[in-house]
């Protein structure tokens, strides 16, 4: 019987995530096994589940109006772009993704071009604004890149200042998230009075820190525009109120 051979062949293709485009194992035959045929051959429900996930992944990848939630903590929710463009909150984990670029979350007020990367003008070394890790491997550390020596010293200092502020707000945002999670864990304890208002305050604090972090990116790239005085005043006001909260 050929069924055991087919079962082993299909199982291997599924395990290697290569089942979607697989063809008949006979070299001169280009026929592709159908879903009904594959499910009739496979006996393991675990392997069938992996096959169905592979089909779902392929479907999402082929649909321009669908995408996966980009929550770095992990989320298997499929999002409908539906012309929203900038981003929308995931109904499962509440993570807000950006649909216009590869950055893992919505980054208002910074634009997608701001978030993409920074590039050394001399050697074309690209590095991430947020973590400074290189976009290409085997490159010198950013602060040791000799190509930056020709840059004005204040430019490097200015980047460091904005990057430190951005990093601080990201860390403060993580603190707000941890605090909110702690509040959530004790809200269910009997005889503890309602802590909903503290939980809500943590959510507001988290959002404010996120906006402040990406405001640093926005300000760095738009320092010479006429409207920056107003933006800086608003950012300073938001930061004072956020710190108070």
C-alpha positions in Angstrom: 0.0 0.0 0.0 1.2 3.5 -0.9 -0.7 5.1 2.1 2.2 4.7 4.6 4.6 6.3 2.1 2.2 9.2 1.5 1.7 9.6 5.2 5.4 9.8 5.9 6.0 12.2 3.0 3.2 14.6 3.9 4.1 14.5 7.6 7.6 15.5 6.8 6.5 18.3 4.5 4.2 19.6 7.2 6.8 19.4 9.9 9.2 21.4 7.6 6.4 23.9 6.9 6.6 23.1 3.2 3.3 21.4 2.7 1.4 24.3 1.0 3.3 24.0 -2.3 4.2 20.3 -2.2 3.7 18.2 -5.2 3.5 14.5 -6.0 6.9 12.8 -5.0 7.2 11.3 -8.5 9.7 13.7 -10.1 7.9 14.1 -13.4 4.5 14.7 -11.8 3.6 18.2 -10.8 0.2 17.5 -9.3 -0.5 18.9 -5.9 -2.4 16.8 -3.3 -5.8 18.3 -2.3 -6.8 19.1 1.3 -9.3 16.3 1.2 -6.6 13.8 0.1 -4.1 15.0 2.8 -6.7 14.8 5.6 -7.7 11.3 4.4 -4.1 10.1 4.5 -3.0 11.6 7.8 -4.0 9.9 11.0 -2.5 12.2 13.6 -4.8 15.0 14.8 -1.7 17.0 15.8 -0.3 16.8 12.3 -3.6 17.7 10.8 -3.8 20.7 13.1 -0.4 21.8 12.0 -1.5 21.5 8.4 -4.6 23.6 9.0 -2.4 26.3 10.6 -0.2 26.3 7.6 -3.2 26.8 5.3 -4.4 29.7 7.5 -0.9 31.3 7.5 -0.8 31.1 3.7 -4.3 32.6 3.4 -3.4 35.5 5.6 -0.2 36.1 3.7 -2.1 36.2 0.4 -4.8 38.6 1.6 -3.6 42.2 1.4 -6.3 43.4 3.9 -5.4 40.8 6.6 -2.4 40.7 8.9 -1.3 39.0 12.1 -1.2 40.9 15.4 2.3 42.1 15.9 2.4 41.9 19.7 6.0 40.8 20.6 4.7 38.9 23.6 2.8 36.6 21.1 -0.7 36.7 19.8 -2.4 34.6 17.2 -5.2 37.0 16.4 -5.8 37.9 12.7 -6.5 41.6 12.1 -8.5 43.2 9.3 -6.8 46.3 8.0 -10.1 47.6 6.6 -8.6 50.9 5.3 -7.6 52.0 8.8 -4.1 52.6 7.6 -2.3 53.7 10.7 -3.3 51.1 13.2 -6.0 49.5 15.3 -6.2 47.7 18.6 -6.2 43.9 18.6 -9.6 42.6 20.0 -7.8 39.8 21.8 -4.7 41.4 23.4 -5.4 45.2 22.8 -2.0 45.6 21.1 -2.0 48.4 18.6 -0.2 47.5 15.3 0.9 49.7 12.5 -0.3 48.5 9.1 1.9 50.8 7.1 5.4 49.6 8.1 7.3 46.8 9.7 7.6 48.4 13.1 5.9 46.1 15.6 3.5 48.7 17.0 1.7 52.0 16.3 4.2 54.8 16.9 2.2 58.1 16.9 3.4 60.9 16.6 6.5 59.5 14.8 5.9 58.6 11.1 6.7 55.3 9.6 9.8 56.7 7.8 11.0 57.9 11.2 10.7 54.4 12.7 12.2 52.5 9.8 15.9 53.0 10.6 18.8 55.5 10.8 21.6 55.2 8.3 25.2 56.3 8.4 25.7 58.6 5.5 29.2 57.4 4.8 29.2 53.6 5.2 25.4 53.1 4.8 25.3 51.2 8.1 21.6 51.0 9.1 20.7 50.7 12.8 17.4 50.6 14.8 16.5 53.8 16.6 15.1 51.9 19.6 17.8 49.4 20.4 20.7 50.5 18.1 21.2 47.0 16.9 22.5 46.8 13.3 20.1 46.1 10.4 22.9 44.1 8.8 25.2 41.7 10.8 28.9 42.0 11.4 29.1 45.7 11.6 31.0 47.7 14.3 29.1 49.1 17.2 27.3 52.3 16.4 29.3 54.5 18.8 32.6 53.1 17.5 31.8 53.6 13.8 34.6 55.7 12.4 32.3 57.1 9.7 30.7 59.3 12.4 33.9 61.1 13.3 33.4 63.5 10.4 29.9 64.4 11.7 29.6 67.5 13.9 30.0 66.5 17.6 26.7 68.1 18.5 24.8 65.8 16.1 26.0 62.7 17.9 25.3 64.4 21.3 21.8 65.4 20.1 21.0 61.8 19.0 22.3 60.4 22.3 20.1 62.9 24.2 16.9 62.0 22.3 17.7 58.3 22.4 18.2 58.4 26.2 14.8 60.2 26.6 13.1 57.7 24.3 14.6 54.7 26.2 13.6 56.2 29.5 10.0 56.5 28.5 10.0 53.0 27.1 11.3 51.7 30.5 8.7 53.8 32.3 6.0 52.4 30.1 7.1 48.8 31.0 6.8 49.9 34.7 3.3 51.0 34.1 2.5 47.7 32.4 4.0 45.7 35.3 2.0 47.9 37.8 -1.2 47.3 35.9 -0.6 43.5 35.9 0.0 43.6 39.6 -3.2 45.5 40.2 -5.1 43.0 38.0 -3.8 40.1 40.1 -5.0 41.5 43.4 -8.4 42.9 42.3 -9.9 39.5 42.7 -8.8 39.1 46.3 -11.7 39.2 48.7 -12.0 42.2 51.1 -9.8 44.3 48.8 -11.7 47.4 47.8 -12.3 48.3 44.2 -9.1 49.1 42.4 -10.5 49.8 39.0 -9.5 53.4 39.1 -5.9 52.5 39.8 -6.0 49.9 36.9 -7.4 52.6 34.6 -4.8 55.1 35.7 -2.0 52.6 34.8 -3.5 52.2 31.3 -3.5 55.9 30.8 0.1 56.1 32.1 1.2 53.4 29.8 -0.3 55.2 26.8 1.2 58.5 27.8 4.7 57.0 28.1 4.3 55.4 24.7 3.4 58.8 23.1 6.3 60.5 24.9 8.8 57.9 23.7 7.8 58.3 20.0 7.6 62.1 20.5 11.3 61.9 21.0 11.7 60.3 17.6 9.3 62.8 16.0 11.2 65.8 17.5 14.6 64.4 16.5 13.6 64.4 12.8 11.6 67.6 12.8 13.8 69.9 14.8 13.9 72.6 12.1 10.2 72.9 11.3 8.3 76.0 12.4 5.7 74.1 14.4 8.3 72.4 16.7 8.1 75.1 19.4 4.4 74.2 19.9 5.1 70.5 19.7 7.9 70.7 22.3 5.7 72.8 24.6 2.9 70.2 24.4 5.4 67.3 24.9 6.9 69.1 28.0 3.4 69.6 29.4 2.4 66.0 28.8 5.7 64.8 30.4 5.1 66.9 33.6 1.5 65.6 33.9 2.6 62.0 33.3 5.4 62.3 35.9 2.8 63.6 38.3 0.5 60.7 37.6 
